[in-house]
Amino acid sequence: MKNTLDHRQKLWALAALIPFLLSILLLGYALRNQVLLAFAVGWPALQIFGYVGSLKLANGDLTHYLFKAQVFLNYMVLALLVAVIVRAL
């Protein structure tokens, strides 16, 4: 049985990785400067629970619509965060 990821699955894995790494970056910034702490701690935790839950329900398929919806939700959160930061400036 082949256990490698195809091109579409790699693309969705990368799409999920980008907001997760940005949330870890925000967590480091928030801990250093003591701003947005609740959001910076909660967002990575919600991503972990969301990705694990959607992958469990999708039986590990990274191209399943539940996983794609989770990725899109995290991009919407990222867009809202950018909007809040731009508004604050």
MDTraj code that builds the backbone (N, CA, C; nanometers):
import mdtraj as md
import numpy as np

residues = "MET LYS ASN THR LEU ASP HIS ARG GLN LYS LEU TRP ALA LEU ALA ALA LEU ILE PRO PHE LEU LEU SER ILE LEU LEU LEU GLY TYR ALA LEU ARG ASN GLN VAL LEU LEU ALA PHE ALA VAL GLY TRP PRO ALA LEU GLN ILE PHE GLY TYR VAL GLY SER LEU LYS LEU ALA ASN GLY ASP LEU THR HIS TYR LEU PHE LYS ALA GLN VAL PHE LEU ASN TYR MET VAL LEU ALA LEU LEU VAL ALA VAL ILE VAL ARG ALA LEU".split()
xyz = np.array([
    [0.0833, -0.1172, 0.0000],
    [0.0000, 0.0000, 0.0000],
    [0.0883, 0.1242, 0.0000],
    [0.0489, 0.2205, -0.0787],
    [0.1256, 0.3437, -0.0941],
    [0.0866, 0.4444, 0.0142],
    [0.1833, 0.4919, 0.0900],
    [0.1569, 0.5845, 0.2004],
    [0.2044, 0.7257, 0.1718],
    [0.2385, 0.7565, 0.0482],
    [0.2865, 0.8903, 0.0173],
    [0.1699, 0.9809, -0.0178],
    [0.1932, 1.1101, -0.0074],
    [0.0907, 1.2087, -0.0396],
    [0.0998, 1.2461, -0.1862],
    [-0.0155, 1.2656, -0.2490],
    [-0.0127, 1.3129, -0.3867],
    [-0.0023, 1.4656, -0.3874],
    [-0.0005, 1.5234, -0.5061],
    [0.0231, 1.6672, -0.5200],
    [-0.0860, 1.7497, -0.4515],
    [-0.2116, 1.7110, -0.4670],
    [-0.3212, 1.7871, -0.4059],
    [-0.3153, 1.7813, -0.2543],
    [-0.2810, 1.6670, -0.1996],
    [-0.2719, 1.6546, -0.0545],
    [-0.1560, 1.7370, 0.0011],
    [-0.0454, 1.7402, -0.0709],
    [0.0669, 1.8233, -0.0283],
    [0.0293, 1.9709, -0.0303],
    [-0.0478, 2.0115, -0.1306],
    [-0.0906, 2.1506, -0.1406],
    [-0.1805, 2.1891, -0.0239],
    [-0.2744, 2.1025, 0.0131],
    [-0.3619, 2.1318, 0.1255],
    [-0.2870, 2.1267, 0.2591],
    [-0.1884, 2.0401, 0.2683],
    [-0.1062, 2.0363, 0.3903],
    [-0.0282, 2.1663, 0.4052],
    [0.0249, 2.2166, 0.2947],
    [0.0964, 2.3444, 0.2985],
    [0.0015, 2.4588, 0.3318],
    [-0.1183, 2.4549, 0.2733],
    [-0.2175, 2.5590, 0.3014],
    [-0.2570, 2.5590, 0.4488],
    [-0.2583, 2.4436, 0.5127],
    [-0.2901, 2.4356, 0.6555],
    [-0.1714, 2.4764, 0.7415],
    [-0.0518, 2.4536, 0.6918],
    [0.0685, 2.4828, 0.7693],
    [0.0934, 2.6330, 0.7824],
    [0.0614, 2.7094, 0.6794],
    [0.0913, 2.8531, 0.6792],
    [0.0215, 2.9266, 0.7935],
    [-0.1129, 2.9156, 0.8098],
    [-0.1721, 2.9869, 0.9238],
    [-0.1282, 2.9318, 1.0597],
    [-0.0952, 2.8031, 1.0653],
    [-0.0485, 2.7481, 1.1928],
    [0.0863, 2.8095, 1.2316],
    [0.1777, 2.8192, 1.1364],
    [0.3075, 2.8802, 1.1671],
    [0.2932, 3.0283, 1.1994],
    [0.2010, 3.0956, 1.1311],
    [0.1770, 3.2362, 1.1636],
    [0.1180, 3.2519, 1.3030],
    [0.0355, 3.1562, 1.3455],
    [-0.0194, 3.1644, 1.4806],
    [0.0889, 3.1400, 1.5860],
    [0.1834, 3.0537, 1.5563],
    [0.2951, 3.0319, 1.6489],
    [0.3835, 3.1572, 1.6546],
    [0.4031, 3.2206, 1.5400],
    [0.4786, 3.3462, 1.5361],
    [0.4072, 3.4538, 1.6179],
    [0.2752, 3.4634, 1.6021],
    [0.1973, 3.5595, 1.6803],
    [0.2049, 3.5280, 1.8289],
    [0.2054, 3.4000, 1.8637],
    [0.2161, 3.3609, 2.0045],
    [0.3484, 3.4084, 2.0636],
    [0.4560, 3.3912, 1.9907],
    [0.5856, 3.4397, 2.0381],
    [0.5875, 3.5905, 2.0551],
    [0.5302, 3.6613, 1.9581],
    [0.5240, 3.8077, 1.9660],
    [0.4375, 3.8519, 2.0838],
    [0.3243, 3.7842, 2.1009],
    [0.2328, 3.8217, 2.2082],
    [0.2939, 3.7963, 2.3458],
    [0.3632, 3.6857, 2.3607],
    [0.4262, 3.6576, 2.4894],
    [0.5386, 3.7561, 2.5193],
    [0.6081, 3.7969, 2.4159],
    [0.7187, 3.8907, 2.4366],
    [0.6685, 4.0303, 2.4720],
    [0.5616, 4.0747, 2.4030],
    [0.5141, 4.2121, 2.4212],
    [0.3886, 4.2231, 2.5074],
    [0.3348, 4.1090, 2.5540],
    [0.2171, 4.1064, 2.6405],
    [0.0956, 4.1740, 2.5770],
    [0.0726, 4.1458, 2.4468],
    [-0.0460, 4.1955, 2.3773],
    [-0.1168, 4.0784, 2.3110],
    [-0.2490, 4.0852, 2.3001],
    [-0.3306, 3.9820, 2.2351],
    [-0.3033, 3.8422, 2.2904],
    [-0.2804, 3.8320, 2.4189],
    [-0.2420, 3.7035, 2.4770],
    [-0.3514, 3.5973, 2.4656],
    [-0.4750, 3.6336, 2.4946],
    [-0.5822, 3.5338, 2.4902],
    [-0.6002, 3.4804, 2.3486],
    [-0.5979, 3.5690, 2.2518],
    [-0.6127, 3.5265, 2.1127],
    [-0.4924, 3.4451, 2.0678],
    [-0.3736, 3.4892, 2.1043],
    [-0.2513, 3.4216, 2.0604],
    [-0.2368, 3.2828, 2.1209],
    [-0.2897, 3.2612, 2.2386],
    [-0.2854, 3.1280, 2.3002],
    [-0.3983, 3.0408, 2.2457],
    [-0.5146, 3.0995, 2.2256],
    [-0.6304, 3.0225, 2.1834],
    [-0.6293, 2.9805, 2.0376],
    [-0.5749, 3.0639, 1.9506],
    [-0.5799, 3.0332, 1.8078],
    [-0.5028, 2.9064, 1.7717],
    [-0.3776, 2.8878, 1.8169],
    [-0.3107, 2.7611, 1.7850],
    [-0.3813, 2.6397, 1.8464],
    [-0.4349, 2.6578, 1.9666],
    [-0.5065, 2.5458, 2.0299],
    [-0.6303, 2.5086, 1.9491],
    [-0.7055, 2.6078, 1.9042],
    [-0.8227, 2.5798, 1.8213],
    [-0.7847, 2.5170, 1.6881],
    [-0.6715, 2.5593, 1.6330],
    [-0.6261, 2.4996, 1.5073],
    [-0.5918, 2.3525, 1.5268],
    [-0.5226, 2.3229, 1.6340],
    [-0.4846, 2.1835, 1.6592],
    [-0.6087, 2.0968, 1.6748],
    [-0.7035, 2.1407, 1.7600],
    [-0.8252, 2.0631, 1.7792],
    [-0.9069, 2.0553, 1.6508],
    [-0.9106, 2.1632, 1.5749],
    [-0.9868, 2.1638, 1.4501],
    [-0.9273, 2.0719, 1.3458],
    [-0.7954, 2.0781, 1.3292],
    [-0.7315, 1.9920, 1.2296],
    [-0.7397, 1.8444, 1.2696],
    [-0.7177, 1.8156, 1.3957],
    [-0.7251, 1.6760, 1.4409],
    [-0.8673, 1.6230, 1.4249],
    [-0.9652, 1.7022, 1.4637],
    [-1.1036, 1.6578, 1.4518],
    [-1.1471, 1.6381, 1.3076],
    [-1.1105, 1.7315, 1.2221],
    [-1.1514, 1.7177, 1.0817],
    [-1.0774, 1.6034, 1.0136],
    [-0.9517, 1.5816, 1.0478],
    [-0.8799, 1.4686, 0.9892],
    [-0.9336, 1.3351, 1.0402],
    [-0.9760, 1.3335, 1.1655],
    [-1.0333, 1.2094, 1.2197],
    [-1.1646, 1.1757, 1.1484],
    [-1.2487, 1.2756, 1.1295],
    [-1.3755, 1.2522, 1.0611],
    [-1.3565, 1.2249, 0.9120],
    [-1.2485, 1.2787, 0.8534],
    [-1.2205, 1.2589, 0.7106],
    [-1.1357, 1.1354, 0.6861],
    [-1.1089, 1.0582, 0.7896],
    [-1.0255, 0.9370, 0.7803],
    [-0.8865, 0.9666, 0.7238],
    [-0.8296, 1.0802, 0.7610],
    [-0.6935, 1.1141, 0.7224],
    [-0.6779, 1.1713, 0.5833],
    [-0.7872, 1.1995, 0.5139],
    [-0.7805, 1.2523, 0.3778],
    [-0.7654, 1.4039, 0.3826],
    [-0.6517, 1.4531, 0.3345],
    [-0.6259, 1.5966, 0.3367],
    [-0.7048, 1.6724, 0.2316],
    [-0.7662, 1.6030, 0.1374],
    [-0.8473, 1.6707, 0.0361],
    [-0.9969, 1.6596, 0.0656],
    [-1.0336, 1.6114, 0.1831],
    [-1.1737, 1.6000, 0.2223],
    [-1.2293, 1.7394, 0.2492],
    [-1.3586, 1.7562, 0.2239],
    [-1.4193, 1.8888, 0.2386],
    [-1.4163, 1.9399, 0.3825],
    [-1.4179, 1.8523, 0.4819],
    [-1.4096, 1.8977, 0.6211],
    [-1.2735, 1.9603, 0.6512],
    [-1.1672, 1.8976, 0.6010],
    [-1.0343, 1.9531, 0.6231],
    [-1.0183, 2.0844, 0.5467],
    [-1.0707, 2.0896, 0.4245],
    [-1.0635, 2.2129, 0.3458],
    [-1.1390, 2.3258, 0.4158],
    [-1.2542, 2.2940, 0.4733],
    [-1.3306, 2.3952, 0.5456],
    [-1.2536, 2.4464, 0.6668],
    [-1.1827, 2.3573, 0.7343],
    [-1.1012, 2.3981, 0.8487],
    [-0.9896, 2.4927, 0.8047],
    [-0.9278, 2.4632, 0.6920],
    [-0.8218, 2.5496, 0.6396],
    [-0.8791, 2.6870, 0.6053],
    [-0.9941, 2.6897, 0.5380],
    [-1.0565, 2.8175, 0.5026],
    [-1.0957, 2.8972, 0.6265],
    [-1.1446, 2.8313, 0.7304],
    [-1.1785, 2.9010, 0.8545],
    [-1.0563, 2.9682, 0.9165],
    [-0.9432, 2.9001, 0.9111],
    [-0.8228, 2.9592, 0.9682],
    [-0.7728, 3.0763, 0.8846],
    [-0.7935, 3.0724, 0.7535],
    [-0.7584, 3.1882, 0.6713],
    [-0.8526, 3.3054, 0.6976],
    [-0.9789, 3.2779, 0.7287],
    [-1.0708, 3.3862, 0.7649],
    [-1.0294, 3.4492, 0.8977],
    [-0.9871, 3.3679, 0.9924],
    [-0.9378, 3.4210, 1.1199],
    [-0.8143, 3.5071, 1.0960],
    [-0.7261, 3.4620, 1.0081],
    [-0.6065, 3.5399, 0.9753],
    [-0.6445, 3.6731, 0.9110],
    [-0.7436, 3.6724, 0.8226],
    [-0.7880, 3.7964, 0.7597],
    [-0.8484, 3.8914, 0.8624],
    [-0.9259, 3.8382, 0.9565],
    [-0.9821, 3.9224, 1.0625],
    [-0.8737, 3.9799, 1.1523],
    [-0.7717, 3.9006, 1.1812],
    [-0.6599, 3.9499, 1.2617],
    [-0.5876, 4.0639, 1.1900],
    [-0.5643, 4.0482, 1.0619],
    [-0.5008, 4.1556, 0.9827],
    [-0.5871, 4.2803, 0.9818],
    [-0.7204, 4.2631, 0.9697],
    [-0.8094, 4.3768, 0.9710],
    [-0.8051, 4.4503, 1.1048],
    [-0.7991, 4.3766, 1.2150],
    [-0.7906, 4.4395, 1.3472],
    [-0.6592, 4.5162, 1.3617],
    [-0.5512, 4.4577, 1.3151],
    [-0.4200, 4.5236, 1.3270],
    [-0.4159, 4.6499, 1.2391],
    [-0.4686, 4.6398, 1.1174],
    [-0.4711, 4.7571, 1.0294],
    [-0.5589, 4.8658, 1.0892],
    [-0.6695, 4.8262, 1.1458],
    [-0.7608, 4.9243, 1.2085],
    [-0.6941, 4.9931, 1.3280],
    [-0.6116, 4.9189, 1.4013],
    [-0.5442, 4.9755, 1.5184],
    [-0.4339, 5.0724, 1.4796],
    [-0.3797, 5.0555, 1.3617],
    [-0.2731, 5.1460, 1.3172],
    [-0.3362, 5.2718, 1.2670],
])
top = md.Topology()
chain = top.add_chain()
for i, resn in enumerate(residues, 1):
    res = top.add_residue(resn, chain, resSeq=i)
    for name in ("N", "CA", "C"):
        top.add_atom(name, md.element.get_by_symbol(name[0]), res)
traj = md.Trajectory(xyz[None], top)
